[in-house]
């Protein structure tokens, strides 16, 4: 099976190849040899660093996998990680025009802008003394494992495009997301589960819609896209065989498909043919691996309680966090957990309390659990949303804000117990050690051993990459 070559693929789309391929019929074109062995089949001897397109690391490898805890909707940094006493003193007064003049604002245009101070008290946590809201006591308890970035900024002020930009580095549809880039470059450490898995949960308020576009492989072959597991009930539908079909019979069918289409796989360049057959093979393996993955009998009551899980598989963020740890143990390269609870244009105080109840305990439990199992050191955790919230009030809430907000990272080679960057005294602009989304992506790739300039794919004559034409590695957050 030849490796994926986008240039050869593009050149193969011509009249002669169309007529040749048409002769095989739609049925034959649906299958090919197993793609997982195609890009970087390991040879004899030691296991290679990468099962993907990259053969050797560009940089020292600090992280092997990523868990992205995406707080969809835009959690307010001023209530969580960025304490602003000056803003609190200004609460209810006109917001200084010098901050907002000429700035992009989502829904507060042509309105009287009034300052809104943070709703909750802050505490200094751990030996590091990191200031974190007191409604996050469990996250506060692991402050010495966190690197809080208070100076992130983004370019997109509406939810869907902001999610797309945060995931793909672009608002252009068809760009691969960061999980797909990792899977393309590094492959998966497991052959029995997808290398990129997505889980979603919904809070009790502000349930921001999420599109599967956010885990798309874009211009990369579709075998690199994220696979959504169901958070409630059966994680994967129809995992068992139909009545009367045994495992050995199904294995024979898949082997025969591979044999019949081996010649076509060698002749054709289309990666989607390989993807379809890979799905047959993966589905067969998952009939064994998924039931084992979902068997939580090995988890102690103490572990279940630590995450705050009321019922395994109840669709909660807590249950998804425990699943994330189990997926990390099994070699899944990219795990994304979306919690849709932070679109707080109104009822911010109650919404924040409910959001904290949903995510605080489980987030800290995940970090502690990975640490106790020796997995945190090579697992990179990213916690944050697509943007922040304005220091100006919007009724009983806050509007979208892109000029400066907070996220945190943990594990995977980041500098623990630190705060990087700062916003101004009112929490509006990132002013110190400013980090943009491309910088964050470049740094995450660097922690995985990848030079972001060198992980590219040719598309329409251009070298497409996650960081576009920007991005710099933020060495200040790397251990």
PEGIVEN-V787974 format. One record per residue. N is the residue number from 1. RES is the residue in one letter. PHI is phi in radians with two decimals (none if undefined). Layout:
((N:RES:PHI) (N:RES:PHI))
This chain:
((1:X:none) (2:X:-1.35) (3:X:-1.19) (4:X:-1.17) (5:X:-2.22) (6:X:-1.08) (7:X:-1.21) (8:X:-1.10) (9:X:-1.08) (10:X:-1.09) (11:X:-1.20) (12:X:-1.34) (13:X:-1.52) (14:X:-2.49) (15:X:-1.10) (16:X:-1.12) (17:X:-1.18) (18:X:-1.10) (19:X:-1.16) (20:X:-1.13) (21:X:-1.22) (22:X:-1.07) (23:X:-1.14) (24:X:-1.35) (25:X:1.46) (26:X:-1.14) (27:X:-1.13) (28:X:-1.17) (29:X:-1.27) (30:X:-1.42) (31:X:-2.28) (32:X:-2.79) (33:X:-1.25) (34:X:-1.06) (35:X:-1.30) (36:X:-1.07) (37:X:-1.61) (38:X:-1.41) (39:X:-1.24) (40:X:-2.66) (41:X:-1.13) (42:X:-1.16) (43:X:-1.54) (44:X:-1.20) (45:X:1.69) (46:X:-1.16) (47:X:-1.18) (48:X:-1.21) (49:X:-1.02) (50:X:-2.15) (51:X:-1.68) (52:X:-1.95) (53:X:-1.28) (54:X:-1.51) (55:X:-1.66) (56:X:-2.39) (57:X:-1.22) (58:X:-1.38) (59:X:-2.42) (60:X:-0.97) (61:X:-1.55) (62:X:-1.86) (63:X:-2.28) (64:X:-1.87) (65:X:-2.63) (66:X:-2.21) (67:X:-2.03) (68:X:-1.79) (69:X:-1.62) (70:X:-1.54) (71:X:-1.60) (72:X:-1.17) (73:X:2.08) (74:X:1.67) (75:X:-1.16) (76:X:-1.25) (77:X:-1.13) (78:X:-1.30) (79:X:-1.68) (80:X:-2.04) (81:X:-2.24) (82:X:-2.28) (83:X:-1.32) (84:X:-2.25) (85:X:-1.03) (86:X:-1.12) (87:X:-1.12) (88:X:-1.13) (89:X:-1.16) (90:X:-1.54) (91:X:-0.87) (92:X:1.49) (93:X:-1.64) (94:X:-1.01) (95:X:-1.38) (96:X:-0.98) (97:X:-1.13) (98:X:-1.07) (99:X:-1.40) (100:X:-1.81) (101:X:-1.06) (102:X:1.37) (103:X:-1.62) (104:X:-1.41) (105:X:-2.20) (106:X:-1.31) (107:X:-2.06) (108:X:-1.73) (109:X:-1.05) (110:X:1.01) (111:X:-2.11) (112:X:-1.33) (113:X:-1.60) (114:X:-2.11) (115:X:-1.16) (116:X:-2.26) (117:X:-1.24) (118:X:-1.03) (119:X:-1.46) (120:X:-2.25) (121:X:-1.36) (122:X:-1.96) (123:X:-2.26) (124:X:-1.65) (125:X:-2.03) (126:X:1.18) (127:X:-1.17) (128:X:-1.29) (129:X:1.20) (130:X:-1.14) (131:X:-1.38) (132:X:-2.45) (133:X:-0.96) (134:X:-1.38) (135:X:-1.50) (136:X:-2.03) (137:X:-1.13) (138:X:-1.30) (139:X:-1.10) (140:X:-1.03) (141:X:-1.18) (142:X:-1.92) (143:X:-0.98) (144:X:-1.28) (145:X:-1.75) (146:X:-1.77) (147:X:-2.07) (148:X:-1.55) (149:X:-1.75) (150:X:-1.77) (151:X:-2.23) (152:X:-1.36) (153:X:-2.38) (154:X:-2.33) (155:X:-1.89) (156:X:-1.99) (157:X:-1.83) (158:X:-1.91) (159:X:-0.97) (160:X:-1.09) (161:X:-1.21) (162:X:-1.19) (163:X:-1.08) (164:X:-1.05) (165:X:-1.14) (166:X:-1.16) (167:X:-1.53) (168:X:-2.05) (169:X:1.36) (170:X:-2.70) (171:X:-1.73) (172:X:-1.31) (173:X:-1.12) (174:X:1.74) (175:X:-1.53) (176:X:-1.21) (177:X:-1.46) (178:X:-1.11) (179:X:-1.09) (180:X:-1.17) (181:X:-1.07) (182:X:-1.12) (183:X:-1.17) (184:X:-1.12) (185:X:-1.32) (186:X:-1.94) (187:X:1.25) (188:X:-1.96) (189:X:-1.48) (190:X:-2.15) (191:X:-1.80) (192:X:-1.88) (193:X:-2.43) (194:X:-1.02) (195:X:-1.40) (196:X:-2.50) (197:X:-2.19) (198:X:-2.13) (199:X:-2.27) (200:X:-2.20) (201:X:-2.51) (202:X:-2.17) (203:X:-1.37) (204:X:-1.59) (205:X:-2.68) (206:X:1.08) (207:X:-1.28) (208:X:-1.25) (209:X:-1.08) (210:X:-2.25) (211:X:-1.80) (212:X:-1.12) (213:X:-0.97) (214:X:-1.28) (215:X:-2.18) (216:X:-1.41) (217:X:-1.50) (218:X:0.99) (219:X:-1.36) (220:X:-1.37) (221:X:-0.95) (222:X:-1.22) (223:X:-1.23) (224:X:-1.68) (225:X:-1.33) (226:X:-1.26) (227:X:-1.91) (228:X:-1.45) (229:X:-1.62) (230:X:-1.29) (231:X:-1.43) (232:X:-2.11) (233:X:1.32) (234:X:-1.24) (235:X:-1.10) (236:X:-2.28) (237:X:-1.30) (238:X:0.98) (239:X:-1.34) (240:X:-1.53) (241:X:-1.36) (242:X:-1.06) (243:X:-1.03) (244:X:1.59) (245:X:-1.92) (246:X:-1.67) (247:X:-1.10) (248:X:-1.15) (249:X:-1.14) (250:X:-1.14) (251:X:-1.09) (252:X:-1.12) (253:X:-1.10) (254:X:-1.13) (255:X:-1.10) (256:X:-1.20) (257:X:-1.03) (258:X:-1.11) (259:X:-1.14) (260:X:-1.15) (261:X:-1.81) (262:X:-1.07) (263:X:-1.10) (264:X:-1.13) (265:X:-1.12) (266:X:-1.28) (267:X:-1.48) (268:X:-1.66) (269:X:-1.80) (270:X:-1.06) (271:X:-1.21) (272:X:-1.22) (273:X:-1.14) (274:X:-1.11) (275:X:-1.05) (276:X:-1.11) (277:X:-1.22) (278:X:-1.04) (279:X:-1.18) (280:X:-1.06) (281:X:-1.16) (282:X:-1.13) (283:X:-1.05) (284:X:-1.12) (285:X:-1.19) (286:X:-1.20) (287:X:-1.11) (288:X:-1.73) (289:X:-1.29) (290:X:-1.20) (291:X:-0.99) (292:X:-1.16) (293:X:-1.06) (294:X:-1.52) (295:X:-1.50) (296:X:-1.60) (297:X:-1.11) (298:X:-1.38) (299:X:-1.45) (300:X:-1.32) (301:X:-0.99) (302:X:-1.10) (303:X:-1.15) (304:X:-1.03) (305:X:-1.18) (306:X:-1.05) (307:X:-1.36) (308:X:1.35) (309:X:-1.47) (310:X:-1.47) (311:X:-2.68) (312:X:-1.01) (313:X:1.29) (314:X:-1.54) (315:X:1.50) (316:X:-1.48) (317:X:-1.07) (318:X:-1.07) (319:X:-1.09) (320:X:-1.15) (321:X:-1.14) (322:X:-1.13) (323:X:-1.07) (324:X:-1.05) (325:X:-1.11) (326:X:-1.16) (327:X:-1.18) (328:X:-1.08) (329:X:-1.06) (330:X:-1.67) (331:X:1.58) (332:X:-1.25) (333:X:-1.30) (334:X:-2.30) (335:X:-2.20) (336:X:-2.07) (337:X:-2.02) (338:X:-1.72) (339:X:-2.00) (340:X:-1.66) (341:X:-2.63) (342:X:-2.14) (343:X:-1.52) (344:X:-1.79) (345:X:-1.27) (346:X:-2.55) (347:X:0.91) (348:X:-1.09) (349:X:-1.06) (350:X:-1.17) (351:X:-1.08) (352:X:-1.14) (353:X:-1.11) (354:X:-1.20) (355:X:-1.08) (356:X:-1.12) (357:X:-1.07) (358:X:-1.28) (359:X:-2.01) (360:X:-1.08) (361:X:-1.13) (362:X:-1.18) (363:X:-1.08) (364:X:-1.12) (365:X:-1.10) (366:X:-1.08) (367:X:-1.09) (368:X:-1.13) (369:X:-1.11) (370:X:-1.08) (371:X:-1.13) (372:X:-1.11) (373:X:-1.65) (374:X:1.28) (375:X:-1.76) (376:X:-1.14) (377:X:-1.10) (378:X:-2.13) (379:X:-2.04) (380:X:-1.65) (381:X:-1.82) (382:X:-2.12) (383:X:-2.11) (384:X:2.88) (385:X:-1.99) (386:X:-1.30) (387:X:-2.86) (388:X:-1.83) (389:X:-2.33) (390:X:-1.14) (391:X:-1.31) (392:X:-1.64) (393:X:-1.36) (394:X:-2.30) (395:X:1.09) (396:X:-1.71) (397:X:-2.38) (398:X:-2.39) (399:X:-1.55) (400:X:-1.12) (401:X:-2.57) (402:X:-2.11) (403:X:-1.45) (404:X:3.09) (405:X:-2.75) (406:X:-2.11) (407:X:-2.41) (408:X:-2.36) (409:X:-2.13) (410:X:-2.65) (411:X:1.21) (412:X:0.86) (413:X:1.59) (414:X:-1.51) (415:X:-1.41) (416:X:-1.32) (417:X:1.19) (418:X:-2.27) (419:X:-2.13) (420:X:-2.11) (421:X:1.38) (422:X:-2.78) (423:X:-1.72) (424:X:-1.20) (425:X:-1.12) (426:X:-1.88) (427:X:1.30) (428:X:-1.61) (429:X:-1.76) (430:X:-1.25) (431:X:-2.17) (432:X:-2.23) (433:X:0.87) (434:X:-1.14) (435:X:-2.14) (436:X:-1.76) (437:X:-1.07) (438:X:-1.09) (439:X:-1.11) (440:X:-1.08) (441:X:-1.09) (442:X:-1.05) (443:X:-1.24) (444:X:-1.07) (445:X:-1.12) (446:X:-1.08) (447:X:-1.15) (448:X:-1.53) (449:X:1.56) (450:X:-2.04) (451:X:-1.39) (452:X:-1.09) (453:X:-1.24) (454:X:-1.86) (455:X:-1.73) (456:X:-2.36) (457:X:-2.45) (458:X:-1.37) (459:X:-2.53) (460:X:0.90) (461:X:1.45) (462:X:-2.04) (463:X:-1.50) (464:X:-1.49) (465:X:-2.50) (466:X:-1.05) (467:X:-1.63) (468:X:1.03) (469:X:-1.82) (470:X:-2.11) (471:X:1.64) (472:X:-2.38) (473:X:-1.27) (474:X:-1.58) (475:X:-1.20) (476:X:-1.17) (477:X:-1.84) (478:X:-1.74) (479:X:-1.22))
